[in-house]
Amino acid sequence: MSATTVTWLFLLSALGLGLAALPLIAGRVPPNRWYGFRVPRTLADPQVWYPANAYAGKLLLAHALLLAAATLLLPRLWPELSADAYAWWLTAVLVGGLLLVLVLSLRHLNAL
């Protein structure tokens, strides 16, 4: 896979994450089993669902911006990076960031 293909795939991933985050931040997503920060406590109480999802959405949007920045900056900061290594680094940013969003969202949920 070429570096250009990797770049487009991860930019589209960042765009998708960012677009998915916006309705959560705006409180437009009612409790459901398919979309949002879905854990038993958020699903059981709309008073918990909306603030928990707004917080998770903000983190997800920040992660999307970080992923887009990493996608654009990594090849410029590390020009000798192979396309495979570039894809692995971006995968680490994507997965690591999603795990961080999950952990921070769960911690926020416990504080509600």
Gaussian input, Z-matrix of N, CA and C with variables (Angstrom, degrees):
# hf/3-21g

backbone

0 1
 N
 C     1     B1
 C     2     B2     1     A1
 N     3     B3     2     A2     1     D1
 C     4     B4     3     A3     2     D2
 C     5     B5     4     A4     3     D3
 N     6     B6     5     A5     4     D4
 C     7     B7     6     A6     5     D5
 C     8     B8     7     A7     6     D6
 N     9     B9     8     A8     7     D7
 C    10    B10     9     A9     8     D8
 C    11    B11    10    A10     9     D9
 N    12    B12    11    A11    10    D10
 C    13    B13    12    A12    11    D11
 C    14    B14    13    A13    12    D12
 N    15    B15    14    A14    13    D13
 C    16    B16    15    A15    14    D14
 C    17    B17    16    A16    15    D15
 N    18    B18    17    A17    16    D16
 C    19    B19    18    A18    17    D17
 C    20    B20    19    A19    18    D18
 N    21    B21    20    A20    19    D19
 C    22    B22    21    A21    20    D20
 C    23    B23    22    A22    21    D21
 N    24    B24    23    A23    22    D22
 C    25    B25    24    A24    23    D23
 C    26    B26    25    A25    24    D24
 N    27    B27    26    A26    25    D25
 C    28    B28    27    A27    26    D26
 C    29    B29    28    A28    27    D27
 N    30    B30    29    A29    28    D28
 C    31    B31    30    A30    29    D29
 C    32    B32    31    A31    30    D30
 N    33    B33    32    A32    31    D31
 C    34    B34    33    A33    32    D32
 C    35    B35    34    A34    33    D33
 N    36    B36    35    A35    34    D34
 C    37    B37    36    A36    35    D35
 C    38    B38    37    A37    36    D36
 N    39    B39    38    A38    37    D37
 C    40    B40    39    A39    38    D38
 C    41    B41    40    A40    39    D39
 N    42    B42    41    A41    40    D40
 C    43    B43    42    A42    41    D41
 C    44    B44    43    A43    42    D42
 N    45    B45    44    A44    43    D43
 C    46    B46    45    A45    44    D44
 C    47    B47    46    A46    45    D45
 N    48    B48    47    A47    46    D46
 C    49    B49    48    A48    47    D47
 C    50    B50    49    A49    48    D48
 N    51    B51    50    A50    49    D49
 C    52    B52    51    A51    50    D50
 C    53    B53    52    A52    51    D51
 N    54    B54    53    A53    52    D52
 C    55    B55    54    A54    53    D53
 C    56    B56    55    A55    54    D54
 N    57    B57    56    A56    55    D55
 C    58    B58    57    A57    56    D56
 C    59    B59    58    A58    57    D57
 N    60    B60    59    A59    58    D58
 C    61    B61    60    A60    59    D59
 C    62    B62    61    A61    60    D60
 N    63    B63    62    A62    61    D61
 C    64    B64    63    A63    62    D62
 C    65    B65    64    A64    63    D63
 N    66    B66    65    A65    64    D64
 C    67    B67    66    A66    65    D65
 C    68    B68    67    A67    66    D66
 N    69    B69    68    A68    67    D67
 C    70    B70    69    A69    68    D68
 C    71    B71    70    A70    69    D69
 N    72    B72    71    A71    70    D70
 C    73    B73    72    A72    71    D71
 C    74    B74    73    A73    72    D72
 N    75    B75    74    A74    73    D73
 C    76    B76    75    A75    74    D74
 C    77    B77    76    A76    75    D75
 N    78    B78    77    A77    76    D76
 C    79    B79    78    A78    77    D77
 C    80    B80    79    A79    78    D78
 N    81    B81    80    A80    79    D79
 C    82    B82    81    A81    80    D80
 C    83    B83    82    A82    81    D81
 N    84    B84    83    A83    82    D82
 C    85    B85    84    A84    83    D83
 C    86    B86    85    A85    84    D84
 N    87    B87    86    A86    85    D85
 C    88    B88    87    A87    86    D86
 C    89    B89    88    A88    87    D87
 N    90    B90    89    A89    88    D88
 C    91    B91    90    A90    89    D89
 C    92    B92    91    A91    90    D90
 N    93    B93    92    A92    91    D91
 C    94    B94    93    A93    92    D92
 C    95    B95    94    A94    93    D93
 N    96    B96    95    A95    94    D94
 C    97    B97    96    A96    95    D95
 C    98    B98    97    A97    96    D96
 N    99    B99    98    A98    97    D97
 C   100   B100    99    A99    98    D98
 C   101   B101   100   A100    99    D99
 N   102   B102   101   A101   100   D100
 C   103   B103   102   A102   101   D101
 C   104   B104   103   A103   102   D102
 N   105   B105   104   A104   103   D103
 C   106   B106   105   A105   104   D104
 C   107   B107   106   A106   105   D105
 N   108   B108   107   A107   106   D106
 C   109   B109   108   A108   107   D107
 C   110   B110   109   A109   108   D108
 N   111   B111   110   A110   109   D109
 C   112   B112   111   A111   110   D110
 C   113   B113   112   A112   111   D111
 N   114   B114   113   A113   112   D112
 C   115   B115   114   A114   113   D113
 C   116   B116   115   A115   114   D114
 N   117   B117   116   A116   115   D115
 C   118   B118   117   A117   116   D116
 C   119   B119   118   A118   117   D117
 N   120   B120   119   A119   118   D118
 C   121   B121   120   A120   119   D119
 C   122   B122   121   A121   120   D120
 N   123   B123   122   A122   121   D121
 C   124   B124   123   A123   122   D122
 C   125   B125   124   A124   123   D123
 N   126   B126   125   A125   124   D124
 C   127   B127   126   A126   125   D125
 C   128   B128   127   A127   126   D126
 N   129   B129   128   A128   127   D127
 C   130   B130   129   A129   128   D128
 C   131   B131   130   A130   129   D129
 N   132   B132   131   A131   130   D130
 C   133   B133   132   A132   131   D131
 C   134   B134   133   A133   132   D132
 N   135   B135   134   A134   133   D133
 C   136   B136   135   A135   134   D134
 C   137   B137   136   A136   135   D135
 N   138   B138   137   A137   136   D136
 C   139   B139   138   A138   137   D137
 C   140   B140   139   A139   138   D138
 N   141   B141   140   A140   139   D139
 C   142   B142   141   A141   140   D140
 C   143   B143   142   A142   141   D141
 N   144   B144   143   A143   142   D142
 C   145   B145   144   A144   143   D143
 C   146   B146   145   A145   144   D144
 N   147   B147   146   A146   145   D145
 C   148   B148   147   A147   146   D146
 C   149   B149   148   A148   147   D147
 N   150   B150   149   A149   148   D148
 C   151   B151   150   A150   149   D149
 C   152   B152   151   A151   150   D150
 N   153   B153   152   A152   151   D151
 C   154   B154   153   A153   152   D152
 C   155   B155   154   A154   153   D153
 N   156   B156   155   A155   154   D154
 C   157   B157   156   A156   155   D155
 C   158   B158   157   A157   156   D156
 N   159   B159   158   A158   157   D157
 C   160   B160   159   A159   158   D158
 C   161   B161   160   A160   159   D159
 N   162   B162   161   A161   160   D160
 C   163   B163   162   A162   161   D161
 C   164   B164   163   A163   162   D162
 N   165   B165   164   A164   163   D163
 C   166   B166   165   A165   164   D164
 C   167   B167   166   A166   165   D165
 N   168   B168   167   A167   166   D166
 C   169   B169   168   A168   167   D167
 C   170   B170   169   A169   168   D168
 N   171   B171   170   A170   169   D169
 C   172   B172   171   A171   170   D170
 C   173   B173   172   A172   171   D171
 N   174   B174   173   A173   172   D172
 C   175   B175   174   A174   173   D173
 C   176   B176   175   A175   174   D174
 N   177   B177   176   A176   175   D175
 C   178   B178   177   A177   176   D176
 C   179   B179   178   A178   177   D177
 N   180   B180   179   A179   178   D178
 C   181   B181   180   A180   179   D179
 C   182   B182   181   A181   180   D180
 N   183   B183   182   A182   181   D181
 C   184   B184   183   A183   182   D182
 C   185   B185   184   A184   183   D183
 N   186   B186   185   A185   184   D184
 C   187   B187   186   A186   185   D185
 C   188   B188   187   A187   186   D186
 N   189   B189   188   A188   187   D187
 C   190   B190   189   A189   188   D188
 C   191   B191   190   A190   189   D189
 N   192   B192   191   A191   190   D190
 C   193   B193   192   A192   191   D191
 C   194   B194   193   A193   192   D192
 N   195   B195   194   A194   193   D193
 C   196   B196   195   A195   194   D194
 C   197   B197   196   A196   195   D195
 N   198   B198   197   A197   196   D196
 C   199   B199   198   A198   197   D197
 C   200   B200   199   A199   198   D198
 N   201   B201   200   A200   199   D199
 C   202   B202   201   A201   200   D200
 C   203   B203   202   A202   201   D201
 N   204   B204   203   A203   202   D202
 C   205   B205   204   A204   203   D203
 C   206   B206   205   A205   204   D204
 N   207   B207   206   A206   205   D205
 C   208   B208   207   A207   206   D206
 C   209   B209   208   A208   207   D207
 N   210   B210   209   A209   208   D208
 C   211   B211   210   A210   209   D209
 C   212   B212   211   A211   210   D210
 N   213   B213   212   A212   211   D211
 C   214   B214   213   A213   212   D212
 C   215   B215   214   A214   213   D213
 N   216   B216   215   A215   214   D214
 C   217   B217   216   A216   215   D215
 C   218   B218   217   A217   216   D216
 N   219   B219   218   A218   217   D217
 C   220   B220   219   A219   218   D218
 C   221   B221   220   A220   219   D219
 N   222   B222   221   A221   220   D220
 C   223   B223   222   A222   221   D221
 C   224   B224   223   A223   222   D222
 N   225   B225   224   A224   223   D223
 C   226   B226   225   A225   224   D224
 C   227   B227   226   A226   225   D225
 N   228   B228   227   A227   226   D226
 C   229   B229   228   A228   227   D227
 C   230   B230   229   A229   228   D228
 N   231   B231   230   A230   229   D229
 C   232   B232   231   A231   230   D230
 C   233   B233   232   A232   231   D231
 N   234   B234   233   A233   232   D232
 C   235   B235   234   A234   233   D233
 C   236   B236   235   A235   234   D234
 N   237   B237   236   A236   235   D235
 C   238   B238   237   A237   236   D236
 C   239   B239   238   A238   237   D237
 N   240   B240   239   A239   238   D238
 C   241   B241   240   A240   239   D239
 C   242   B242   241   A241   240   D240
 N   243   B243   242   A242   241   D241
 C   244   B244   243   A243   242   D242
 C   245   B245   244   A244   243   D243
 N   246   B246   245   A245   244   D244
 C   247   B247   246   A246   245   D245
 C   248   B248   247   A247   246   D246
 N   249   B249   248   A248   247   D247
 C   250   B250   249   A249   248   D248
 C   251   B251   250   A250   249   D249
 N   252   B252   251   A251   250   D250
 C   253   B253   252   A252   251   D251
 C   254   B254   253   A253   252   D252
 N   255   B255   254   A254   253   D253
 C   256   B256   255   A255   254   D254
 C   257   B257   256   A256   255   D255
 N   258   B258   257   A257   256   D256
 C   259   B259   258   A258   257   D257
 C   260   B260   259   A259   258   D258
 N   261   B261   260   A260   259   D259
 C   262   B262   261   A261   260   D260
 C   263   B263   262   A262   261   D261
 N   264   B264   263   A263   262   D262
 C   265   B265   264   A264   263   D263
 C   266   B266   265   A265   264   D264
 N   267   B267   266   A266   265   D265
 C   268   B268   267   A267   266   D266
 C   269   B269   268   A268   267   D267
 N   270   B270   269   A269   268   D268
 C   271   B271   270   A270   269   D269
 C   272   B272   271   A271   270   D270
 N   273   B273   272   A272   271   D271
 C   274   B274   273   A273   272   D272
 C   275   B275   274   A274   273   D273
 N   276   B276   275   A275   274   D274
 C   277   B277   276   A276   275   D275
 C   278   B278   277   A277   276   D276
 N   279   B279   278   A278   277   D277
 C   280   B280   279   A279   278   D278
 C   281   B281   280   A280   279   D279
 N   282   B282   281   A281   280   D280
 C   283   B283   282   A282   281   D281
 C   284   B284   283   A283   282   D282
 N   285   B285   284   A284   283   D283
 C   286   B286   285   A285   284   D284
 C   287   B287   286   A286   285   D285
 N   288   B288   287   A287   286   D286
 C   289   B289   288   A288   287   D287
 C   290   B290   289   A289   288   D288
 N   291   B291   290   A290   289   D289
 C   292   B292   291   A291   290   D290
 C   293   B293   292   A292   291   D291
 N   294   B294   293   A293   292   D292
 C   295   B295   294   A294   293   D293
 C   296   B296   295   A295   294   D294
 N   297   B297   296   A296   295   D295
 C   298   B298   297   A297   296   D296
 C   299   B299   298   A298   297   D297
 N   300   B300   299   A299   298   D298
 C   301   B301   300   A300   299   D299
 C   302   B302   301   A301   300   D300
 N   303   B303   302   A302   301   D301
 C   304   B304   303   A303   302   D302
 C   305   B305   304   A304   303   D303
 N   306   B306   305   A305   304   D304
 C   307   B307   306   A306   305   D305
 C   308   B308   307   A307   306   D306
 N   309   B309   308   A308   307   D307
 C   310   B310   309   A309   308   D308
 C   311   B311   310   A310   309   D309
 N   312   B312   311   A311   310   D310
 C   313   B313   312   A312   311   D311
 C   314   B314   313   A313   312   D312
 N   315   B315   314   A314   313   D313
 C   316   B316   315   A315   314   D314
 C   317   B317   316   A316   315   D315
 N   318   B318   317   A317   316   D316
 C   319   B319   318   A318   317   D317
 C   320   B320   319   A319   318   D318
 N   321   B321   320   A320   319   D319
 C   322   B322   321   A321   320   D320
 C   323   B323   322   A322   321   D321
 N   324   B324   323   A323   322   D322
 C   325   B325   324   A324   323   D323
 C   326   B326   325   A325   324   D324
 N   327   B327   326   A326   325   D325
 C   328   B328   327   A327   326   D326
 C   329   B329   328   A328   327   D327
 N   330   B330   329   A329   328   D328
 C   331   B331   330   A330   329   D329
 C   332   B332   331   A331   330   D330
 N   333   B333   332   A332   331   D331
 C   334   B334   333   A333   332   D332
 C   335   B335   334   A334   333   D333

   B1=1.4477
   B2=1.5305
   B3=1.2989
   B4=1.4593
   B5=1.5242
   B6=1.3190
   B7=1.4651
   B8=1.5327
   B9=1.3181
   B10=1.4736
   B11=1.5233
   B12=1.3145
   B13=1.4671
   B14=1.5237
   B15=1.3195
   B16=1.4727
   B17=1.5198
   B18=1.3279
   B19=1.4644
   B20=1.5188
   B21=1.3148
   B22=1.4674
   B23=1.5232
   B24=1.3290
   B25=1.4661
   B26=1.5319
   B27=1.3252
   B28=1.4573
   B29=1.5293
   B30=1.3258
   B31=1.4677
   B32=1.5224
   B33=1.3342
   B34=1.4639
   B35=1.5270
   B36=1.3252
   B37=1.4644
   B38=1.5241
   B39=1.3156
   B40=1.4682
   B41=1.5246
   B42=1.3197
   B43=1.4643
   B44=1.5272
   B45=1.3314
   B46=1.4649
   B47=1.5225
   B48=1.3217
   B49=1.4754
   B50=1.5225
   B51=1.3216
   B52=1.4623
   B53=1.5154
   B54=1.3244
   B55=1.4664
   B56=1.5273
   B57=1.3259
   B58=1.4670
   B59=1.5225
   B60=1.3258
   B61=1.4609
   B62=1.5281
   B63=1.3128
   B64=1.4753
   B65=1.5311
   B66=1.3405
   B67=1.4715
   B68=1.5340
   B69=1.3314
   B70=1.4693
   B71=1.5240
   B72=1.3188
   B73=1.4694
   B74=1.5215
   B75=1.3319
   B76=1.4638
   B77=1.5205
   B78=1.3261
   B79=1.4657
   B80=1.5160
   B81=1.3223
   B82=1.4616
   B83=1.5272
   B84=1.3318
   B85=1.4597
   B86=1.5249
   B87=1.3314
   B88=1.4626
   B89=1.5345
   B90=1.3173
   B91=1.4669
   B92=1.5301
   B93=1.3109
   B94=1.4607
   B95=1.5222
   B96=1.2969
   B97=1.4693
   B98=1.5237
   B99=1.3357
   B100=1.4636
   B101=1.5077
   B102=1.3197
   B103=1.4588
   B104=1.5169
   B105=1.3086
   B106=1.4495
   B107=1.5175
   B108=1.3060
   B109=1.4687
   B110=1.5242
   B111=1.3390
   B112=1.4565
   B113=1.5179
   B114=1.2938
   B115=1.4638
   B116=1.5245
   B117=1.3287
   B118=1.4649
   B119=1.5289
   B120=1.3190
   B121=1.4696
   B122=1.5271
   B123=1.3359
   B124=1.4635
   B125=1.5263
   B126=1.3132
   B127=1.4629
   B128=1.5258
   B129=1.3176
   B130=1.4654
   B131=1.5212
   B132=1.3479
   B133=1.4574
   B134=1.5311
   B135=1.3308
   B136=1.4641
   B137=1.5314
   B138=1.3343
   B139=1.4685
   B140=1.5304
   B141=1.3119
   B142=1.4673
   B143=1.5274
   B144=1.3421
   B145=1.4612
   B146=1.5297
   B147=1.3235
   B148=1.4630
   B149=1.5287
   B150=1.3379
   B151=1.4646
   B152=1.5292
   B153=1.3257
   B154=1.4680
   B155=1.5246
   B156=1.3177
   B157=1.4551
   B158=1.5189
   B159=1.3172
   B160=1.4667
   B161=1.5240
   B162=1.3231
   B163=1.4594
   B164=1.5281
   B165=1.3232
   B166=1.4640
   B167=1.5311
   B168=1.3204
   B169=1.4664
   B170=1.5197
   B171=1.3276
   B172=1.4709
   B173=1.5238
   B174=1.3248
   B175=1.4651
   B176=1.5249
   B177=1.3189
   B178=1.4589
   B179=1.5339
   B180=1.3187
   B181=1.4646
   B182=1.5319
   B183=1.3250
   B184=1.4684
   B185=1.5228
   B186=1.3211
   B187=1.4608
   B188=1.5232
   B189=1.3122
   B190=1.4657
   B191=1.5294
   B192=1.3176
   B193=1.4681
   B194=1.5220
   B195=1.3186
   B196=1.4636
   B197=1.5334
   B198=1.3163
   B199=1.4633
   B200=1.5236
   B201=1.3206
   B202=1.4649
   B203=1.5279
   B204=1.3288
   B205=1.4693
   B206=1.5232
   B207=1.3263
   B208=1.4631
   B209=1.5280
   B210=1.3115
   B211=1.4599
   B212=1.5285
   B213=1.3231
   B214=1.4583
   B215=1.5279
   B216=1.3258
   B217=1.4635
   B218=1.5232
   B219=1.3165
   B220=1.4654
   B221=1.5305
   B222=1.3405
   B223=1.4669
   B224=1.5314
   B225=1.3233
   B226=1.4661
   B227=1.5281
   B228=1.3329
   B229=1.4607
   B230=1.5227
   B231=1.3210
   B232=1.4700
   B233=1.5283
   B234=1.3383
   B235=1.4699
   B236=1.5304
   B237=1.3237
   B238=1.4710
   B239=1.5236
   B240=1.3207
   B241=1.4644
   B242=1.5291
   B243=1.3288
   B244=1.4722
   B245=1.5279
   B246=1.3152
   B247=1.4698
   B248=1.5259
   B249=1.3347
   B250=1.4677
   B251=1.5267
   B252=1.3173
   B253=1.4674
   B254=1.5316
   B255=1.3197
   B256=1.4648
   B257=1.5329
   B258=1.3281
   B259=1.4673
   B260=1.5272
   B261=1.3276
   B262=1.4689
   B263=1.5180
   B264=1.3268
   B265=1.4681
   B266=1.5285
   B267=1.3229
   B268=1.4655
   B269=1.5215
   B270=1.3171
   B271=1.4571
   B272=1.5263
   B273=1.3265
   B274=1.4703
   B275=1.5230
   B276=1.3325
   B277=1.4746
   B278=1.5212
   B279=1.3222
   B280=1.4628
   B281=1.5244
   B282=1.3181
   B283=1.4650
   B284=1.5305
   B285=1.3282
   B286=1.4698
   B287=1.5186
   B288=1.3159
   B289=1.4606
   B290=1.5154
   B291=1.3268
   B292=1.4650
   B293=1.5242
   B294=1.3266
   B295=1.4740
   B296=1.5184
   B297=1.3326
   B298=1.4627
   B299=1.5273
   B300=1.3320
   B301=1.4690
   B302=1.5245
   B303=1.3169
   B304=1.4649
   B305=1.5233
   B306=1.3178
   B307=1.4689
   B308=1.5270
   B309=1.3231
   B310=1.4663
   B311=1.5228
   B312=1.3194
   B313=1.4658
   B314=1.5319
   B315=1.3253
   B316=1.4636
   B317=1.5272
   B318=1.3212
   B319=1.4653
   B320=1.5303
   B321=1.3260
   B322=1.4641
   B323=1.5266
   B324=1.3169
   B325=1.4636
   B326=1.5171
   B327=1.3179
   B328=1.4659
   B329=1.5161
   B330=1.3200
   B331=1.4626
   B332=1.5364
   B333=1.3291
   B334=1.4820
   B335=1.5193
   A1=107.78
   A2=116.44
   A3=120.01
   A4=111.20
   A5=115.49
   A6=120.83
   A7=110.64
   A8=116.40
   A9=119.83
   A10=110.73
   A11=116.61
   A12=120.82
   A13=110.28
   A14=116.50
   A15=120.89
   A16=109.65
   A17=116.49
   A18=120.89
   A19=110.67
   A20=117.40
   A21=120.53
   A22=112.22
   A23=117.00
   A24=119.52
   A25=111.65
   A26=116.62
   A27=118.79
   A28=112.25
   A29=118.06
   A30=118.93
   A31=110.65
   A32=116.94
   A33=120.11
   A34=111.05
   A35=117.45
   A36=121.03
   A37=110.51
   A38=116.31
   A39=120.24
   A40=110.41
   A41=116.71
   A42=120.59
   A43=110.77
   A44=116.76
   A45=120.60
   A46=112.02
   A47=116.90
   A48=120.25
   A49=110.52
   A50=115.85
   A51=119.56
   A52=112.48
   A53=116.34
   A54=119.75
   A55=111.68
   A56=117.19
   A57=120.10
   A58=111.14
   A59=117.47
   A60=121.40
   A61=112.82
   A62=117.82
   A63=120.92
   A64=114.00
   A65=120.88
   A66=119.33
   A67=112.68
   A68=116.88
   A69=119.95
   A70=110.07
   A71=116.22
   A72=121.17
   A73=110.12
   A74=116.44
   A75=121.57
   A76=113.50
   A77=117.88
   A78=120.06
   A79=113.26
   A80=117.08
   A81=122.15
   A82=113.83
   A83=117.14
   A84=120.57
   A85=108.99
   A86=117.48
   A87=119.40
   A88=110.39
   A89=117.00
   A90=119.18
   A91=110.99
   A92=115.47
   A93=122.03
   A94=108.69
   A95=117.25
   A96=121.20
   A97=113.08
   A98=119.23
   A99=120.43
   A100=114.53
   A101=118.86
   A102=120.28
   A103=109.44
   A104=116.66
   A105=122.23
   A106=111.11
   A107=115.47
   A108=122.46
   A109=106.38
   A110=115.58
   A111=122.89
   A112=111.02
   A113=114.56
   A114=122.09
   A115=105.64
   A116=118.65
   A117=119.06
   A118=113.83
   A119=117.56
   A120=119.35
   A121=112.22
   A122=118.23
   A123=119.46
   A124=111.26
   A125=116.87
   A126=120.17
   A127=112.17
   A128=116.79
   A129=120.98
   A130=113.71
   A131=117.45
   A132=118.99
   A133=110.88
   A134=118.14
   A135=120.02
   A136=113.28
   A137=117.10
   A138=120.41
   A139=111.25
   A140=116.87
   A141=122.29
   A142=109.89
   A143=116.14
   A144=121.34
   A145=112.30
   A146=116.96
   A147=119.93
   A148=113.11
   A149=120.54
   A150=117.67
   A151=113.21
   A152=117.21
   A153=119.78
   A154=110.43
   A155=117.07
   A156=120.27
   A157=112.66
   A158=117.64
   A159=119.83
   A160=110.23
   A161=116.61
   A162=121.15
   A163=110.59
   A164=116.91
   A165=121.00
   A166=110.47
   A167=116.79
   A168=120.72
   A169=112.16
   A170=116.75
   A171=119.85
   A172=110.62
   A173=116.49
   A174=119.78
   A175=110.47
   A176=117.04
   A177=121.14
   A178=110.80
   A179=116.79
   A180=120.53
   A181=110.39
   A182=116.74
   A183=119.85
   A184=110.25
   A185=116.86
   A186=120.57
   A187=110.67
   A188=117.68
   A189=121.03
   A190=110.48
   A191=116.50
   A192=120.30
   A193=111.36
   A194=116.59
   A195=120.92
   A196=110.63
   A197=117.19
   A198=121.04
   A199=110.55
   A200=117.42
   A201=120.33
   A202=110.86
   A203=116.58
   A204=120.05
   A205=111.11
   A206=117.06
   A207=120.39
   A208=110.37
   A209=116.69
   A210=121.11
   A211=111.08
   A212=116.27
   A213=120.18
   A214=113.15
   A215=117.09
   A216=119.89
   A217=114.51
   A218=117.73
   A219=120.12
   A220=113.33
   A221=120.03
   A222=118.65
   A223=113.47
   A224=116.67
   A225=119.65
   A226=111.38
   A227=115.19
   A228=119.40
   A229=112.57
   A230=116.44
   A231=122.26
   A232=107.74
   A233=117.77
   A234=121.15
   A235=115.24
   A236=118.19
   A237=120.00
   A238=113.06
   A239=117.90
   A240=122.80
   A241=109.93
   A242=116.72
   A243=120.35
   A244=109.82
   A245=115.90
   A246=120.53
   A247=110.77
   A248=117.45
   A249=120.38
   A250=111.12
   A251=117.01
   A252=120.62
   A253=110.23
   A254=116.77
   A255=122.52
   A256=109.71
   A257=116.44
   A258=120.67
   A259=111.01
   A260=117.52
   A261=120.37
   A262=111.89
   A263=117.70
   A264=120.21
   A265=110.86
   A266=116.00
   A267=118.80
   A268=111.49
   A269=117.66
   A270=120.73
   A271=109.97
   A272=116.61
   A273=120.42
   A274=111.08
   A275=116.85
   A276=120.23
   A277=109.72
   A278=116.84
   A279=121.36
   A280=111.48
   A281=116.90
   A282=120.92
   A283=110.95
   A284=116.88
   A285=119.86
   A286=111.63
   A287=116.46
   A288=120.18
   A289=112.55
   A290=116.95
   A291=119.74
   A292=111.36
   A293=116.64
   A294=119.52
   A295=111.05
   A296=116.61
   A297=120.22
   A298=111.03
   A299=117.18
   A300=120.68
   A301=109.96
   A302=117.28
   A303=121.41
   A304=111.73
   A305=116.73
   A306=120.60
   A307=110.94
   A308=117.19
   A309=119.81
   A310=111.65
   A311=117.48
   A312=120.60
   A313=110.80
   A314=117.04
   A315=120.00
   A316=111.01
   A317=117.34
   A318=119.87
   A319=110.46
   A320=116.73
   A321=120.02
   A322=110.49
   A323=116.58
   A324=120.73
   A325=110.98
   A326=117.14
   A327=120.39
   A328=112.72
   A329=117.36
   A330=121.26
   A331=112.38
   A332=117.63
   A333=120.12
   A334=111.21
   D1=138.54
   D2=-178.34
   D3=-81.79
   D4=160.28
   D5=178.29
   D6=-62.65
   D7=-33.80
   D8=178.29
   D9=-64.27
   D10=-42.14
   D11=178.09
   D12=-64.12
   D13=-43.52
   D14=178.11
   D15=-59.91
   D16=-44.99
   D17=179.67
   D18=-57.49
   D19=-49.76
   D20=-178.51
   D21=-64.41
   D22=-40.72
   D23=179.37
   D24=-61.35
   D25=-43.55
   D26=-178.00
   D27=-77.48
   D28=-30.88
   D29=173.75
   D30=-66.31
   D31=-39.80
   D32=176.41
   D33=-66.48
   D34=-36.30
   D35=175.54
   D36=-63.09
   D37=-44.36
   D38=178.60
   D39=-63.02
   D40=-41.89
   D41=178.06
   D42=-61.92
   D43=-44.08
   D44=178.65
   D45=-61.53
   D46=-44.04
   D47=177.94
   D48=-62.25
   D49=-44.36
   D50=-179.70
   D51=-63.09
   D52=-43.19
   D53=178.92
   D54=-67.52
   D55=-34.30
   D56=177.13
   D57=-69.08
   D58=-29.36
   D59=-177.84
   D60=-74.15
   D61=-33.23
   D62=-172.56
   D63=-59.04
   D64=-48.16
   D65=178.27
   D66=-63.98
   D67=-30.60
   D68=177.51
   D69=-66.65
   D70=-44.57
   D71=179.40
   D72=-61.99
   D73=-40.84
   D74=-176.85
   D75=-77.91
   D76=-5.19
   D77=-179.41
   D78=72.54
   D79=27.80
   D80=-177.12
   D81=-91.48
   D82=-5.73
   D83=-175.51
   D84=-107.12
   D85=111.01
   D86=178.44
   D87=-73.54
   D88=164.46
   D89=177.50
   D90=-54.52
   D91=130.85
   D92=-179.95
   D93=-158.43
   D94=171.01
   D95=-176.98
   D96=-97.26
   D97=5.97
   D98=-173.80
   D99=-117.33
   D100=-29.44
   D101=-168.12
   D102=-142.68
   D103=122.77
   D104=178.87
   D105=125.20
   D106=-173.27
   D107=178.55
   D108=-84.84
   D109=91.43
   D110=-170.26
   D111=-102.75
   D112=101.16
   D113=171.61
   D114=-132.15
   D115=162.39
   D116=-175.42
   D117=-51.73
   D118=-40.21
   D119=-176.52
   D120=-68.00
   D121=-39.75
   D122=178.97
   D123=-71.65
   D124=-36.04
   D125=179.80
   D126=-69.80
   D127=-25.93
   D128=-176.16
   D129=-81.91
   D130=-21.14
   D131=-171.49
   D132=-144.06
   D133=112.70
   D134=177.54
   D135=-59.67
   D136=-26.71
   D137=177.84
   D138=-67.48
   D139=-20.71
   D140=176.31
   D141=-97.49
   D142=-37.37
   D143=-176.87
   D144=-54.03
   D145=-53.18
   D146=-171.82
   D147=-66.06
   D148=-48.79
   D149=178.27
   D150=-67.08
   D151=-35.83
   D152=179.19
   D153=-65.84
   D154=-40.92
   D155=179.68
   D156=-73.34
   D157=-33.08
   D158=175.39
   D159=-63.44
   D160=-43.52
   D161=178.68
   D162=-64.65
   D163=-48.35
   D164=179.14
   D165=-61.44
   D166=-38.27
   D167=178.34
   D168=-63.87
   D169=-40.17
   D170=177.58
   D171=-64.08
   D172=-41.92
   D173=177.42
   D174=-64.78
   D175=-40.82
   D176=179.97
   D177=-64.29
   D178=-39.79
   D179=177.35
   D180=-64.95
   D181=-43.36
   D182=177.21
   D183=-61.27
   D184=-40.29
   D185=178.28
   D186=-64.63
   D187=-40.57
   D188=178.56
   D189=-60.86
   D190=-42.04
   D191=178.13
   D192=-65.78
   D193=-40.03
   D194=177.37
   D195=-64.01
   D196=-43.06
   D197=178.75
   D198=-62.96
   D199=-42.77
   D200=178.07
   D201=-63.41
   D202=-42.53
   D203=178.54
   D204=-63.54
   D205=-44.09
   D206=178.65
   D207=-62.76
   D208=-39.63
   D209=-179.83
   D210=-61.65
   D211=-41.16
   D212=-177.28
   D213=-82.68
   D214=-32.79
   D215=-173.87
   D216=-89.83
   D217=-31.80
   D218=-174.83
   D219=-55.31
   D220=-46.57
   D221=179.93
   D222=-67.75
   D223=-24.77
   D224=179.49
   D225=-80.49
   D226=-33.82
   D227=178.62
   D228=-81.36
   D229=-23.29
   D230=-175.95
   D231=-137.00
   D232=71.13
   D233=-171.79
   D234=-64.03
   D235=-25.82
   D236=-179.09
   D237=-83.38
   D238=2.43
   D239=-179.95
   D240=-65.25
   D241=129.79
   D242=177.83
   D243=-72.30
   D244=161.73
   D245=179.49
   D246=-61.77
   D247=-38.66
   D248=178.81
   D249=-65.13
   D250=-45.40
   D251=179.21
   D252=-64.77
   D253=-39.04
   D254=176.95
   D255=-58.44
   D256=-46.26
   D257=179.19
   D258=-63.72
   D259=-41.25
   D260=179.07
   D261=-65.56
   D262=-41.99
   D263=178.40
   D264=-62.81
   D265=-43.38
   D266=179.96
   D267=-68.38
   D268=-34.57
   D269=174.85
   D270=-62.56
   D271=-40.25
   D272=177.28
   D273=-63.63
   D274=-40.48
   D275=177.40
   D276=-64.43
   D277=-44.60
   D278=-179.15
   D279=-61.69
   D280=-54.17
   D281=-176.28
   D282=-69.42
   D283=-44.35
   D284=179.12
   D285=-60.92
   D286=-41.15
   D287=178.40
   D288=-65.90
   D289=-40.44
   D290=178.02
   D291=-65.05
   D292=-38.54
   D293=175.60
   D294=-63.57
   D295=-41.25
   D296=178.22
   D297=-64.45
   D298=-41.58
   D299=175.97
   D300=-58.36
   D301=-43.72
   D302=179.61
   D303=-62.35
   D304=-49.55
   D305=-178.30
   D306=-62.29
   D307=-47.03
   D308=-179.44
   D309=-66.32
   D310=-35.01
   D311=177.87
   D312=-67.44
   D313=-40.33
   D314=177.29
   D315=-65.65
   D316=-39.20
   D317=177.57
   D318=-64.23
   D319=-41.08
   D320=177.84
   D321=-64.67
   D322=-41.03
   D323=178.23
   D324=-58.15
   D325=-41.85
   D326=178.75
   D327=-65.14
   D328=-24.59
   D329=179.08
   D330=-83.64
   D331=-14.37
   D332=-179.65
   D333=-75.48

